[in-house]
Amino acid sequence: EAVRFPRLNGSQPTLPQPRMLELFAGSGNLTRALVPLTHDLTCVEGDRGAMARAALRFSAALTLCPEPVEVALQRLVA
């Protein structure tokens, strides 16, 4: 629901968003709600078991980064 709330200036975000980054994605509880809102979702989670469960749930619908958020952010920003 947070993705759908109006922005501070009162405007609605344009959906779908071209790209989204989900940090601390876990096994995909929030991911399920984000998938239809973007064409390019990247999920970052340091727990490899959780990322494996997300991979089974979402197959090729997103990019999974099974690494600590701090490491992934440095790599993704570069």
DAZIPE-V889102 format. One record per backbone hydrogen bond with DSSP energy under -0.5 kcal/mol. CO is the residue of the C=O (numbers start at 1). NH is the residue of the N-H. E is the energy in kcal/mol with one decimal. If there is no record, write none. Layout:
BEGIN
[[CO;NH;E] [CO;NH;E]]
END
This chain:
BEGIN
[[1;4;-0.9] [1;5;-1.0] [7;10;-2.5] [11;7;-3.4] [17;39;-1.2] [20;42;-2.3] [21;23;-0.6] [22;44;-2.9] [25;28;-1.7] [28;32;-1.8] [30;33;-1.1] [30;34;-1.4] [31;35;-2.4] [34;37;-2.0] [35;38;-1.1] [37;16;-0.5] [37;17;-3.2] [40;20;-2.5] [40;42;-0.5] [41;63;-2.9] [42;22;-3.0] [43;65;-3.1] [44;24;-0.5] [44;25;-2.6] [46;48;-0.9] [47;51;-2.1] [48;52;-2.1] [49;53;-1.9] [50;54;-2.2] [51;55;-2.4] [52;56;-1.7] [53;57;-1.8] [54;58;-2.5] [55;59;-1.7] [58;61;-2.6] [59;62;-0.5] [62;64;-0.5] [63;43;-3.0] [64;66;-0.6] [65;45;-2.1] [65;67;-2.1] [68;72;-2.6] [69;73;-2.9] [70;74;-1.3] [71;75;-2.0] [72;76;-3.4] [73;77;-2.5] [74;78;-1.6]]
END
